[in-house]
Structure formats: structure tokens, C-alpha cells
């Protein structure tokens, strides 16, 4: 690993200490001094004490709101302007999104609410009625007479327009551009968790555009990839997200708050395209996982035709990003992630117009082979989703696991999985998971086979966006027809076979209709490959 220059480390240390000193002074020392002054005012004017219940209630709510709004404003300033609300570390661009679209000075408002909370908890009428109004007058005069003049000199006409459009104190809007409160809070929490559990090494951060619209195109190996990219780039990125993730009310609310752009798999989604182009028009950064889904075995997938068409229409810089190590952290067949190191490589942007050869170059850049390792050994539980047949004897459904051990009940071969997802066989041979998965060729294993039955029960759902359970039971395929319980339907008209998550196989039937098979114990990947083979066989 390349060493970090000492001067760069010292610069980061000085910056961190300076930021910490500002936080302690502004949010700790200053309120303490105000409380001391308020105590003397209460005694001097013989003011009554705020009732205990009212003080605790108002104080807790005000402190919470003050902290949340200040975090929202600070995160927005950092992600959109690459700076902090500190005189010596100012943002490089004017930020008018998030809370800055509601007020020209959201941080001062947040701190005022924060002070109100401390005054209420201290039951100090003096702080609430004397010091707080005086503080508002002082910061109001300071911002009008000094701070806004500095911003006007720095950003000139851009700030004049912003000042005309944005009120000094506050306005209420249902919709506003840029990061929301939920995104800001999750960004802070996620950044801390990533530092602790998934330390990221970033290469090529200088290639990120400093401002203006852009599309980030990245590989996709695990659910946490959007978090890794956001943490590595320190940008507010609006990721294209499958509508499946927003099917429930909780998922819809969460991903909408995170700025995700919903896109449907089984139809031409013009609404998603318009939303993406509008976001770019507004100067946003949009994130696209070009492969369209997470890889099963760690090998890169081809860029989908839909993504290629979308990139060719976007008249903005395309920034390729490769995430390395995330497959080992959270492979698709696993139930949960494990801690480990991540490397994010950012490549020079491709400027418009995008040519066909550029698309191939982007694919080559983001293609990441299975690599990385976790800090702890992973259980092999769930690996039968990928290894749906034995890599040695090719018997279907004979793989079972116990801890890190993978065993075939038919030929008695066994492997032990390590932290790099390398499998060590009992005869001393080692194989990558991808090479073992590649040995399972559906054409050979299912040669001459016209029927297939599931291991365990399967739930059958049908609908468009909202799916309804219509049957549950053993799944059987025979003569081009799938049977679940007492329900049967032909699959000859299937337009797509797509796996959602790890155990849900969606059969697209056109016009937005789909049938879903939710497997309880069998491999969705096995059924996808078998049905694809059967559809190719049919004339």
C-alpha cells in the first residue's frame, strides 16, 4: 500500500483539530457562557423559574431540532460546496440547496433553537427573554452588514439572484433541491460506520468534477456500494434505484428521502428517464450501476443496452468508478455483510458526446474481479444459492453447508471457505468461488431434462407494481408450464427472467405484468438458468 506523505497527514490533522476546536467553542463553550450570564440576569431581575415539565419538554425538542438542522446545513455545505461553515474553510461554490433553499442562514437559526433548548432545560427565563433576542439581533446585524457583503463580493451576481429568491429567515416548502434531513443524518451515521467497519482507500479523487452535472457509472457487487461511493466521493449522488426497492411504503419513503430515482425493470420507464434528465439539468450528480444488478459470483457483468442508450443521451461528463473488495464484504448469496477494507478507484471523466468505443472503455475500467477479504471468516450459509449443483459430480441440490464448510451429499467432496472467498478442498486444491460457479453449465447439467421440481415450497405472486399472493406450494415445471399448488401458467410468453434480491425470480410478461416466484429454500439462480434454457429450446 502506498504511504501517505507526512505533509498531507499533518495538513489533515491540523484541519481536524481546527474543526474540532470550532465545534467545542461554538456548540459547547458559547452556550455555557450564555448560561452563566443568564443565571446572573435571573438573579438580578428576580425572574421566575420556568416550570420543570415545560422546561424539559421544550428543552429536549429544541435541542434535538437545533442539532438536526445544524447537521443538515453542515452536511449540505460540505457535500455541495466542499467546505465548512468556518471562515478559514469556506465552500468553493455558493450553496443554495437543502436548508439553504429555505433560509439564507440556516445555521444561525439552528443555533438559536439550540440555545432555546439549553435555556429551557436550565429553566432560565433570562436566557429565553433577554439573551436569546439579543443574540438574534447581533447575528442578524452581523450577517447583513458583514457576512452577506463578503458573499456578494465573492459570488457577485450569483449571490444577488440567490438573495432575491431566498428569504433571510425562513420559508416553508414541501419540496426543495439537494440533500434532505434524512440523507444528512444517514450520511453522518454512515460515514462513521464506514470508517469503523469498512475503511476506504480512494484513488483518483482529483478526477471528480468540482461542480455542475455529471453521471457516475460504477460496478455493482453488493447492497452497500452506494454507501461506499458516497463516502468515497463526499458528494450528494442521486442513484438510479429499481422500483422493487420502493415497493413498500417504508422503502418508498426512505429512498425518496435519499434522493433515489426510481426505475422500473419490466417496461420502458419514460418517467425515470425524464427524472434523470431533469436532475442533470438542475446540476445534480446521478449514480448508475451499469450492470443493472449485483453480480452473483464476483465476475463483472456486461453493461445493459438500456444503460448504454441512457448514457448516449446524457450530454454531461461520465465518471467511471470501480469498487474493489465489496464482493467479499457482502456477496449476493450471503445474508449479512462482514467488516473489511474497500478500495474505490475514480477514473478521468469522459466528456460528451459519448461514443460506442467510450462505452467499451467505461466497461473495462469499472470491471472488477472478485477480490478483497473480510476481517472475520464468513459462514458458507446461502452459498447453495450460487452452487445449486456440485462442482464435481454435477448433482443438483446436493450441496449443504455447516459453518465455513461446503459439502456435497452425493460425492462427499467438501471445501472450506476462507476470508477471501477462496474454497479449499479436502484434497488440498484451492479454487475461487467464481471458477467453481463457472463449472455449473446448465446446458450440460440439464441436458435432456424436460421437468424440474423445487426443493421446498414456493410462493407465487402476480401483478404489475403491486404483487398479490395467489398460490403457495411445490413448484413444478413440465411441458412449458409452471405449476404452484393448484395454479398453473405457461412461460412461453416470458420476456424476461430477472432475480430480485437473492431468492425472488420475476418473470416479465410484457405491459408491466409479472409473475414472481419466491423461493424458501431452493435456488432462484438454478431456476432462472433452467427456464432460460427451456425458452431457448422452444421453437
C-alpha positions as CSV (number, residue, x, y, z in Angstrom):
1,X,0.0,0.0,0.0
2,X,1.4,3.4,-0.9
3,X,2.4,5.6,2.1
4,X,0.7,8.9,2.7
5,X,3.1,11.9,2.6
6,X,3.8,13.3,6.1
7,X,2.9,16.8,5.0
8,X,-0.5,15.6,3.8
9,X,-1.1,13.8,7.1
10,X,-0.1,16.9,9.1
11,X,-2.5,19.0,7.0
12,X,-5.4,16.6,7.7
13,X,-4.5,16.6,11.4
14,X,-4.4,20.4,11.6
15,X,-7.7,20.7,9.7
16,X,-9.4,18.1,12.0
17,X,-8.1,19.8,15.2
18,X,-9.3,23.2,13.9
19,X,-12.8,21.9,13.1
20,X,-13.0,20.2,16.5
21,X,-11.9,23.4,18.3
22,X,-14.7,25.3,16.4
23,X,-17.3,22.7,17.4
24,X,-16.3,22.8,21.0
25,X,-16.2,26.6,21.1
26,X,-19.4,27.3,19.2
27,X,-21.6,24.5,20.5
28,X,-20.1,24.0,24.0
29,X,-18.2,27.0,25.3
30,X,-20.5,29.7,24.0
31,X,-23.8,28.2,25.4
32,X,-22.0,27.7,28.7
33,X,-21.1,31.4,28.8
34,X,-24.7,32.3,27.9
35,X,-26.0,30.1,30.7
36,X,-23.7,31.8,33.2
37,X,-24.8,35.2,32.1
38,X,-28.4,34.1,32.2
39,X,-28.0,33.0,35.8
40,X,-26.9,36.5,36.8
41,X,-29.7,38.1,34.9
42,X,-32.3,35.8,36.6
43,X,-30.9,36.8,40.0
44,X,-30.6,40.5,39.2
45,X,-34.1,40.9,37.8
46,X,-35.6,38.3,40.2
47,X,-37.2,36.4,37.3
48,X,-39.4,33.4,37.9
49,X,-38.2,29.9,37.1
50,X,-39.7,28.1,34.1
51,X,-41.8,25.1,35.2
52,X,-39.9,21.8,35.3
53,X,-42.1,19.8,32.9
54,X,-42.3,22.7,30.4
55,X,-38.5,23.2,30.6
56,X,-37.7,19.6,29.9
57,X,-40.3,19.2,27.1
58,X,-39.3,22.5,25.3
59,X,-35.6,21.9,26.0
60,X,-35.4,18.4,24.7
61,X,-37.4,19.2,21.5
62,X,-35.4,22.4,20.9
63,X,-32.0,20.7,21.4
64,X,-33.0,17.9,19.1
65,X,-34.2,20.3,16.3
66,X,-31.2,22.5,16.7
67,X,-28.7,19.7,16.4
68,X,-30.6,18.0,13.4
69,X,-30.9,21.3,11.5
70,X,-27.3,22.2,12.1
71,X,-26.1,18.7,10.9
72,X,-28.3,19.1,7.8
73,X,-26.9,22.5,7.0
74,X,-23.3,21.4,7.6
75,X,-23.6,18.2,5.6
76,X,-25.2,20.1,2.7
77,X,-22.5,22.7,2.8
78,X,-19.8,20.0,2.8
79,X,-21.3,17.8,0.0
80,X,-22.4,20.6,-2.3
81,X,-19.7,23.2,-1.6
82,X,-16.8,21.1,-0.4
83,X,-16.4,23.4,2.6
84,X,-17.5,24.0,6.2
85,X,-19.3,26.9,7.9
86,X,-15.9,28.1,9.2
87,X,-14.2,31.3,7.9
88,X,-10.9,29.6,7.1
89,X,-12.5,26.5,5.4
90,X,-15.3,28.1,3.3
91,X,-17.1,26.3,0.5
92,X,-15.7,26.8,-3.0
93,X,-19.2,27.4,-4.5
94,X,-22.4,29.1,-3.5
95,X,-24.8,26.5,-1.9
96,X,-28.5,27.1,-2.4
97,X,-29.8,23.6,-1.9
98,X,-31.3,21.8,1.1
99,X,-31.8,24.1,4.1
100,X,-30.1,26.9,2.1
101,X,-33.1,27.0,-0.2
102,X,-35.3,27.7,2.8
103,X,-33.2,30.3,4.6
104,X,-30.1,32.2,3.8
105,X,-28.7,31.5,7.3
106,X,-30.0,28.1,8.5
107,X,-27.0,27.5,10.8
108,X,-27.7,30.7,12.8
109,X,-31.4,29.6,13.1
110,X,-30.3,26.2,14.2
111,X,-28.0,27.6,16.8
112,X,-30.8,29.9,18.1
113,X,-33.1,26.9,18.5
114,X,-30.2,25.1,20.2
115,X,-29.8,28.0,22.7
116,X,-33.5,28.0,23.4
117,X,-33.2,24.3,24.3
118,X,-30.4,25.0,26.9
119,X,-32.3,27.9,28.3
120,X,-35.5,25.8,28.7
121,X,-33.6,22.9,30.3
122,X,-31.9,25.4,32.7
123,X,-35.4,26.8,33.4
124,X,-33.9,30.3,32.7
125,X,-36.4,33.0,31.7
126,X,-33.4,35.4,31.4
127,X,-31.8,33.4,28.7
128,X,-35.1,32.9,26.8
129,X,-36.4,36.5,27.0
130,X,-33.2,38.6,27.3
131,X,-30.1,36.9,26.0
132,X,-31.8,35.0,23.1
133,X,-33.5,38.0,21.5
134,X,-30.2,40.0,21.9
135,X,-28.3,37.2,20.2
136,X,-30.7,37.2,17.3
137,X,-30.3,40.9,16.8
138,X,-26.5,40.5,16.9
139,X,-26.2,37.7,14.4
140,X,-28.8,39.3,12.2
141,X,-26.8,42.6,12.1
142,X,-23.5,40.7,11.6
143,X,-24.8,38.6,8.6
144,X,-26.5,41.7,6.9
145,X,-23.6,44.1,7.4
146,X,-20.6,41.8,7.0
147,X,-21.2,38.2,6.0
148,X,-23.6,38.8,3.1
149,X,-21.3,41.6,1.8
150,X,-18.4,39.1,1.8
151,X,-20.6,36.6,-0.1
152,X,-21.6,39.2,-2.5
153,X,-18.0,40.2,-3.3
154,X,-17.1,36.5,-3.7
155,X,-20.0,35.2,-5.8
156,X,-21.3,38.5,-7.2
157,X,-24.3,38.2,-9.5
158,X,-24.9,34.6,-8.5
159,X,-25.4,35.7,-4.9
160,X,-27.7,38.6,-5.9
161,X,-30.1,36.2,-7.6
162,X,-29.9,33.8,-4.6
163,X,-30.6,36.7,-2.1
164,X,-33.7,37.7,-4.2
165,X,-35.0,34.2,-4.3
166,X,-34.3,33.1,-0.7
167,X,-35.7,34.7,2.4
168,X,-33.4,35.9,5.2
169,X,-35.1,33.9,8.0
170,X,-37.3,31.1,6.8
171,X,-39.9,29.9,4.3
172,X,-41.7,26.6,4.3
173,X,-41.6,24.4,1.1
174,X,-42.8,20.9,0.7
175,X,-40.1,20.2,-2.0
176,X,-36.6,21.6,-2.2
177,X,-33.5,20.7,-4.2
178,X,-30.5,19.0,-2.7
179,X,-30.0,16.7,0.3
180,X,-32.8,16.3,2.8
181,X,-32.7,15.9,6.6
182,X,-32.9,12.1,6.4
183,X,-30.0,12.0,3.9
184,X,-27.9,14.3,6.1
185,X,-28.4,12.2,9.3
186,X,-27.8,8.9,7.5
187,X,-24.7,10.4,5.8
188,X,-23.2,11.3,9.2
189,X,-24.0,7.9,10.7
190,X,-22.9,6.0,7.6
191,X,-19.6,7.9,7.4
192,X,-18.8,6.9,11.0
193,X,-19.7,3.2,10.4
194,X,-17.7,3.1,7.1
195,X,-14.7,4.5,8.9
196,X,-15.0,1.8,11.6
197,X,-16.1,-1.2,9.7
198,X,-15.2,-0.6,6.0
199,X,-12.1,1.6,5.8
200,X,-12.0,3.1,2.3
201,X,-8.9,3.9,0.2
202,X,-9.7,6.4,-2.5
203,X,-7.6,6.6,-5.7
204,X,-8.2,9.4,-8.2
205,X,-10.4,11.8,-6.2
206,X,-9.0,14.7,-8.2
207,X,-10.9,13.4,-11.3
208,X,-14.3,14.2,-9.7
209,X,-15.9,17.3,-11.3
210,X,-15.9,20.2,-8.8
211,X,-19.3,21.4,-9.9
212,X,-22.0,21.0,-12.5
213,X,-23.9,17.9,-13.6
214,X,-22.3,14.5,-14.0
215,X,-23.1,10.8,-14.2
216,X,-21.1,8.3,-12.1
217,X,-21.0,4.8,-13.6
218,X,-19.9,2.1,-11.3
219,X,-19.8,-1.7,-10.9
220,X,-22.2,-3.4,-8.5
221,X,-21.2,-6.3,-6.3
222,X,-23.2,-5.6,-3.0
223,X,-26.0,-3.7,-1.5
224,X,-23.5,-1.3,0.2
225,X,-22.0,0.0,-3.0
226,X,-24.0,3.3,-2.9
227,X,-22.8,3.9,0.6
228,X,-19.1,3.3,-0.4
229,X,-19.3,5.6,-3.4
230,X,-21.0,8.4,-1.3
231,X,-18.4,8.1,1.5
232,X,-15.5,8.0,-1.0
233,X,-16.6,11.0,-3.1
234,X,-18.3,13.1,-0.4
235,X,-21.0,14.0,-2.9
236,X,-24.8,14.1,-2.8
237,X,-25.5,11.5,-5.5
238,X,-28.9,10.6,-6.8
239,X,-28.7,6.8,-7.6
240,X,-31.0,5.1,-10.0
241,X,-32.8,2.5,-7.9
242,X,-35.1,-0.3,-9.0
243,X,-38.8,0.3,-8.3
244,X,-38.7,-3.0,-6.4
245,X,-36.7,-1.3,-3.6
246,X,-39.6,1.2,-3.3
247,X,-42.5,-1.3,-3.3
248,X,-43.3,-0.9,0.4
249,X,-44.3,2.4,1.9
250,X,-41.2,2.4,4.2
251,X,-38.8,1.7,1.3
252,X,-40.5,4.3,-0.9
253,X,-40.2,7.0,1.8
254,X,-36.6,6.1,2.7
255,X,-35.3,6.0,-0.9
256,X,-37.2,9.1,-1.8
257,X,-35.6,11.0,1.1
258,X,-32.2,9.7,0.0
259,X,-32.8,11.3,-3.5
260,X,-33.1,8.0,-5.4
261,X,-34.6,8.0,-8.8
262,X,-37.0,5.0,-9.2
263,X,-36.8,3.0,-12.4
264,X,-38.9,0.0,-13.4
265,X,-37.3,-3.1,-14.9
266,X,-40.1,-4.6,-17.0
267,X,-41.2,-1.7,-19.1
268,X,-39.9,1.4,-20.9
269,X,-39.8,3.8,-18.0
270,X,-40.0,7.3,-19.6
271,X,-40.8,8.9,-16.2
272,X,-37.5,7.7,-14.8
273,X,-35.6,9.0,-17.9
274,X,-37.3,12.4,-17.5
275,X,-36.5,12.5,-13.8
276,X,-32.8,11.7,-14.5
277,X,-32.5,14.3,-17.3
278,X,-34.2,16.9,-15.0
279,X,-31.8,16.1,-12.2
280,X,-28.9,16.6,-14.6
281,X,-30.4,19.9,-15.8
282,X,-30.5,21.0,-12.2
283,X,-26.8,20.4,-11.8
284,X,-27.1,17.1,-9.8
285,X,-24.8,14.2,-9.8
286,X,-26.5,10.9,-10.8
287,X,-25.2,7.4,-10.0
288,X,-25.8,4.5,-12.2
289,X,-24.8,0.8,-11.7
290,X,-24.2,0.0,-15.3
291,X,-24.5,-3.8,-14.9
292,X,-28.2,-3.4,-13.8
293,X,-27.9,-5.9,-10.9
294,X,-25.4,-7.3,-8.4
295,X,-23.0,-10.0,-9.6
296,X,-23.6,-13.5,-8.2
297,X,-20.0,-14.9,-8.5
298,X,-17.9,-11.7,-8.3
299,X,-17.2,-11.6,-12.1
300,X,-18.2,-8.3,-13.8
301,X,-21.5,-8.3,-15.8
302,X,-22.0,-6.5,-19.2
303,X,-23.4,-3.1,-19.4
304,X,-27.1,-3.3,-20.2
305,X,-28.5,-1.9,-23.5
306,X,-30.8,0.4,-21.5
307,X,-27.8,2.0,-19.7
308,X,-25.8,2.4,-22.9
309,X,-28.8,4.2,-24.5
310,X,-29.2,6.4,-21.4
311,X,-25.5,7.4,-21.3
312,X,-25.5,8.3,-25.0
313,X,-28.4,10.8,-24.4
314,X,-26.8,12.4,-21.4
315,X,-24.8,15.4,-22.5
316,X,-22.7,15.6,-19.3
317,X,-19.4,14.2,-18.2
318,X,-19.4,10.4,-17.4
319,X,-17.2,9.5,-14.4
320,X,-16.3,5.7,-14.2
321,X,-15.8,4.4,-10.7
322,X,-14.6,0.9,-9.7
323,X,-15.3,-0.5,-6.3
324,X,-12.8,-3.2,-5.2
325,X,-13.4,-5.6,-2.3
326,X,-17.1,-5.2,-1.9
327,X,-18.0,-8.7,-3.2
328,X,-16.1,-10.3,-0.3
329,X,-17.8,-7.9,2.1
330,X,-21.3,-8.8,1.1
331,X,-21.7,-11.4,-1.7
332,X,-25.2,-11.7,-3.2
333,X,-25.8,-15.1,-1.7
334,X,-25.0,-14.1,1.8
335,X,-27.5,-12.8,4.4
336,X,-25.3,-10.0,6.0
337,X,-22.1,-8.1,5.4
338,X,-18.8,-8.5,7.3
339,X,-16.2,-5.8,8.0
340,X,-13.3,-5.4,5.6
341,X,-11.3,-2.9,3.6
342,X,-12.6,-1.3,0.4
343,X,-10.8,0.5,-2.4
344,X,-12.6,3.0,-4.7
345,X,-10.8,4.0,-8.0
346,X,-12.1,7.1,-9.7
347,X,-11.1,7.5,-13.4
348,X,-10.9,10.6,-15.6
349,X,-14.3,11.6,-16.9
350,X,-15.5,11.0,-20.4
351,X,-16.7,14.3,-21.9
352,X,-19.8,14.3,-24.2
353,X,-20.6,13.2,-26.8
354,X,-20.3,9.5,-25.7
355,X,-19.2,7.2,-28.5
356,X,-19.6,3.4,-28.7
357,X,-15.9,2.9,-28.1
358,X,-16.2,5.0,-24.9
359,X,-18.9,2.7,-23.6
360,X,-16.5,-0.3,-24.0
361,X,-13.7,1.7,-22.3
362,X,-16.0,2.5,-19.4
363,X,-16.9,-1.2,-19.0
364,X,-13.2,-2.1,-19.0
365,X,-12.5,0.5,-16.3
366,X,-15.3,-0.4,-13.9
367,X,-14.9,-4.2,-14.4
368,X,-13.7,-5.5,-11.0
369,X,-12.9,-9.2,-10.5
370,X,-13.8,-10.8,-7.2
371,X,-11.3,-9.7,-4.6
372,X,-10.9,-8.3,-1.1
373,X,-11.2,-10.1,2.2
374,X,-13.1,-9.7,5.4
375,X,-11.7,-9.3,8.9
376,X,-13.6,-12.4,10.1
377,X,-14.3,-15.8,8.5
378,X,-17.7,-15.9,6.8
379,X,-20.2,-18.8,7.2
380,X,-20.9,-20.5,3.9
381,X,-24.7,-20.4,4.6
382,X,-26.5,-19.4,1.5
383,X,-23.8,-20.5,-0.9
384,X,-26.1,-23.1,-2.3
385,X,-28.0,-20.3,-4.0
386,X,-24.9,-19.9,-6.2
387,X,-23.6,-23.5,-6.2
388,X,-27.0,-25.1,-7.0
389,X,-25.2,-28.2,-8.1
390,X,-22.0,-29.9,-7.0
391,X,-19.0,-28.5,-9.0
392,X,-17.5,-32.0,-9.1
393,X,-20.3,-34.6,-9.7
394,X,-22.9,-32.0,-11.0
395,X,-25.7,-33.5,-9.0
396,X,-28.4,-30.9,-8.4
397,X,-29.5,-29.9,-4.9
398,X,-26.8,-31.9,-3.1
399,X,-24.8,-29.0,-1.6
400,X,-25.3,-28.2,2.1
401,X,-23.2,-26.1,4.5
402,X,-22.1,-26.1,8.1
403,X,-20.2,-23.1,9.3
404,X,-17.4,-22.4,6.8
405,X,-17.7,-25.9,5.3
406,X,-19.4,-26.7,1.9
407,X,-20.2,-30.4,1.4
408,X,-21.8,-32.5,-1.4
409,X,-24.0,-35.2,0.0
410,X,-23.7,-37.2,-3.3
411,X,-19.9,-37.5,-3.9
412,X,-18.7,-36.5,-0.4
413,X,-16.4,-33.7,-1.7
414,X,-16.1,-30.8,0.7
415,X,-14.5,-27.4,0.7
416,X,-13.7,-24.8,3.4
417,X,-14.3,-21.1,2.6
418,X,-11.7,-18.5,3.7
419,X,-11.9,-14.8,4.3
420,X,-11.1,-14.1,0.6
421,X,-13.9,-16.4,-0.6
422,X,-11.4,-18.9,-1.8
423,X,-12.5,-22.5,-1.4
424,X,-10.0,-25.1,-0.1
425,X,-11.0,-28.7,-0.9
426,X,-10.3,-31.7,1.3
427,X,-7.7,-32.9,-1.3
428,X,-5.6,-29.7,-0.9
429,X,-6.8,-28.0,-4.1
430,X,-7.9,-24.3,-4.0
431,X,-10.5,-22.7,-6.3
432,X,-12.1,-19.3,-6.5
433,X,-15.8,-19.2,-6.0
434,X,-16.2,-17.8,-9.5
435,X,-14.4,-20.7,-11.1
436,X,-16.5,-23.3,-9.2
437,X,-19.7,-21.5,-10.2
438,X,-18.5,-21.3,-13.8
439,X,-18.2,-25.1,-13.9
440,X,-22.0,-25.4,-13.5
441,X,-23.1,-25.3,-17.1
442,X,-26.9,-25.5,-17.3
443,X,-26.7,-26.9,-20.9
444,X,-24.8,-29.9,-19.7
445,X,-26.4,-30.5,-16.3
446,X,-30.0,-30.2,-17.6
447,X,-29.3,-31.9,-20.9
448,X,-32.3,-34.0,-22.0
449,X,-34.2,-32.9,-18.8
450,X,-37.7,-31.6,-19.5
451,X,-39.1,-31.4,-16.0
452,X,-37.9,-29.8,-12.7
453,X,-39.3,-29.8,-9.2
454,X,-38.4,-27.4,-6.4
455,X,-36.8,-28.2,-3.1
456,X,-39.3,-26.9,-0.6
457,X,-42.3,-24.6,-1.0
458,X,-42.5,-21.6,-3.3
459,X,-44.8,-18.6,-3.1
460,X,-46.4,-17.4,-6.4
461,X,-47.3,-13.7,-6.7
462,X,-48.8,-11.9,-9.7
463,X,-49.5,-8.3,-10.6
464,X,-47.8,-5.1,-12.0
465,X,-46.3,-2.8,-9.4
466,X,-48.2,-4.3,-6.5
467,X,-47.9,-8.1,-6.3
468,X,-50.6,-10.3,-4.8
469,X,-50.0,-13.8,-3.4
470,X,-52.1,-16.3,-5.4
471,X,-50.6,-19.7,-4.6
472,X,-48.1,-21.4,-2.4
473,X,-46.7,-24.9,-2.6
474,X,-44.3,-27.2,-4.5
475,X,-43.1,-25.7,-7.8
476,X,-43.0,-28.0,-10.8
477,X,-42.2,-27.4,-14.5
478,X,-43.4,-29.6,-17.2
479,X,-44.0,-29.1,-21.0
480,X,-43.6,-25.3,-20.9
481,X,-46.0,-24.9,-17.9
482,X,-45.2,-23.9,-14.3
483,X,-47.3,-25.4,-11.5
484,X,-47.5,-24.0,-8.0
485,X,-50.1,-25.8,-5.8
486,X,-53.3,-25.7,-7.9
487,X,-52.3,-22.8,-10.1
488,X,-50.6,-23.2,-13.5
489,X,-49.4,-20.8,-16.1
490,X,-47.3,-21.1,-19.3
491,X,-43.9,-19.4,-19.5
492,X,-43.6,-19.4,-23.3
493,X,-44.6,-15.7,-23.4
494,X,-42.0,-14.6,-20.9
495,X,-40.0,-11.6,-22.0
496,X,-37.5,-11.5,-19.1
497,X,-36.3,-13.7,-16.2
498,X,-34.8,-11.4,-13.5
499,X,-33.8,-12.2,-10.0
500,X,-34.7,-9.7,-7.3
501,X,-32.6,-9.9,-4.2
502,X,-31.4,-13.4,-3.6
503,X,-34.5,-15.6,-3.6
504,X,-37.1,-13.9,-5.9
505,X,-37.4,-14.8,-9.6
506,X,-39.5,-12.4,-11.6
507,X,-40.9,-13.5,-14.9
508,X,-41.8,-10.4,-17.0
509,X,-44.8,-10.9,-19.2
510,X,-45.0,-7.6,-21.0
511,X,-47.0,-4.4,-20.4
512,X,-45.7,-4.2,-16.9
513,X,-47.2,-7.6,-15.8
514,X,-45.0,-10.0,-14.0
515,X,-45.1,-13.2,-12.0
516,X,-42.9,-13.7,-9.0
517,X,-41.6,-17.0,-7.6
518,X,-40.4,-16.5,-4.0
519,X,-38.2,-19.5,-3.0
520,X,-38.0,-20.5,0.6
521,X,-35.1,-22.9,0.3
522,X,-34.4,-23.6,-3.4
523,X,-32.0,-21.6,-5.6
524,X,-33.6,-18.9,-7.7
525,X,-30.4,-18.9,-9.9
526,X,-30.9,-22.6,-10.7
527,X,-34.5,-21.9,-11.9
528,X,-33.5,-18.9,-13.9
529,X,-30.9,-20.8,-15.8
530,X,-33.2,-23.8,-16.3
531,X,-36.1,-21.7,-17.6
532,X,-33.7,-19.6,-19.9
533,X,-32.5,-22.9,-21.3
534,X,-36.1,-24.2,-21.9
535,X,-37.2,-20.9,-23.6
536,X,-34.2,-21.2,-26.0
537,X,-35.2,-24.8,-26.8
538,X,-38.8,-23.9,-27.7
539,X,-39.3,-23.0,-31.4
